Amino acid sequence: MRMHETTTRSAKFDEGLIRQVKRRFEEKTGWGNSESWNNQDFLYLSEWIQKDTGVGLSHVTLKRFWGKVRYDSNPSTHTVNTLVQFLGYKWWRDFWGANNSLDKSI
């Protein structure tokens, strides 16, 4: 396996970075701990993301990402790219590069 393939997989599915995304959303929204967010919060967040990024994510997709709806798969690339765009990054790889704990000299 090439190093790029390993990096892409870890960039895509790192749970620590997913938690960071959630924390950043808590900070940006000012709504507090996302564990207590309800359906109305996710409806509003869906609209806010659409307004800021021009990309639509349904409130159900957001609830899946936050673990409010049972979903056994990893989030899609489209979903994570849109979420980090809302946070000011170009795409997931930029967020990963700026926030991962791996040695960046590898």
SULMOKA-V740962 format. One record per residue. N is the residue number from 1. RES is the residue in one small letter. SS is DSSP state (2 for helix, 1 for strand, 0 for the rest). D_FIRST is the distance of its C-alpha to the first C-alpha in Angstrom with 2 decimals. Layout:
<<N;RES;SS;D_FIRST> <N;RES;SS;D_FIRST>>
This chain:
<<1;m;0;0.00> <2;r;0;3.78> <3;m;2;6.58> <4;h;2;8.35> <5;e;2;6.56> <6;t;2;7.11> <7;t;2;10.43> <8;t;2;11.40> <9;r;2;11.23> <10;s;2;13.15> <11;a;2;15.41> <12;k;2;16.25> <13;f;2;17.12> <14;d;0;18.31> <15;e;2;21.70> <16;g;2;23.18> <17;l;2;22.85> <18;i;2;24.30> <19;r;2;27.20> <20;q;2;27.64> <21;v;2;27.99> <22;k;2;30.64> <23;r;2;32.45> <24;r;2;32.54> <25;f;2;34.08> <26;e;2;36.63> <27;e;2;37.56> <28;k;2;37.76> <29;t;2;39.80> <30;g;0;41.96> <31;w;0;42.14> <32;g;0;41.18> <33;n;0;38.83> <34;s;2;36.97> <35;e;2;37.48> <36;s;2;41.04> <37;w;0;40.39> <38;n;0;42.05> <39;n;2;41.84> <40;q;2;44.03> <41;d;2;41.74> <42;f;2;38.78> <43;l;2;41.04> <44;y;2;42.08> <45;l;2;38.57> <46;s;2;37.47> <47;e;2;40.35> <48;w;2;39.64> <49;i;2;35.99> <50;q;2;37.25> <51;k;2;39.91> <52;d;2;37.69> <53;t;2;34.59> <54;g;0;36.10> <55;v;0;33.48> <56;g;0;34.61> <57;l;0;33.08> <58;s;0;35.35> <59;h;2;36.74> <60;v;2;35.19> <61;t;2;31.67> <62;l;2;32.51> <63;k;2;33.89> <64;r;2;30.73> <65;f;2;28.65> <66;w;0;31.23> <67;g;0;31.27> <68;k;0;34.83> <69;v;0;34.00> <70;r;0;31.97> <71;y;0;28.64> <72;d;0;25.75> <73;s;0;23.01> <74;n;0;21.19> <75;p;0;23.05> <76;s;0;22.34> <77;t;2;21.02> <78;h;2;24.62> <79;t;2;26.10> <80;v;2;24.17> <81;n;2;24.54> <82;t;2;28.24> <83;l;2;28.75> <84;v;2;27.42> <85;q;2;29.36> <86;f;2;32.40> <87;l;0;31.66> <88;g;0;31.62> <89;y;0;27.98> <90;k;0;26.79> <91;w;0;23.84> <92;w;2;21.44> <93;r;2;19.11> <94;d;2;22.34> <95;f;2;23.39> <96;w;2;20.11> <97;g;2;20.30> <98;a;2;23.94> <99;n;2;23.76> <100;n;0;20.63> <101;s;0;21.23> <102;l;0;18.11> <103;d;0;18.86> <104;k;0;18.92> <105;s;0;18.80> <106;i;0;15.07>>
